[in-house]
Amino acid sequence: MKTKLNELLEFPCSFTYKIMGEAKPELVDEVVGVVQKHAPGDYTPTIKPSSKGNYHSISITINATHIDQVETLYKELGDIDIVRMVL
């Protein structure tokens, strides 16, 4: 049984993205910049380094207003060159 994301969410709602990318200083700024374009707000992402320090995991929560916003952010966050995965 396939369930679509929009069937599981009731908008508006809090929605957390987890972004894994290379441990470069610009990673957080690029992630927040993309999020600001689609969900303006004041964000304080949580950053956790990998065990070897090569990657960072960033968690950022937005107030999602519709499914198109959620899906667009998945795509645009994934399009950042130094991002390896978006959950």
Secondary structure, 3 states (H helix, E strand, C coil): CCCCHHHHCCCCEEEEEEEEEECCCHHHHHHHHHHHHHCCCCCCCEEEECCCCCEEEEEEEEEECCHHHHHHHHHHHHCCCCEEEEC
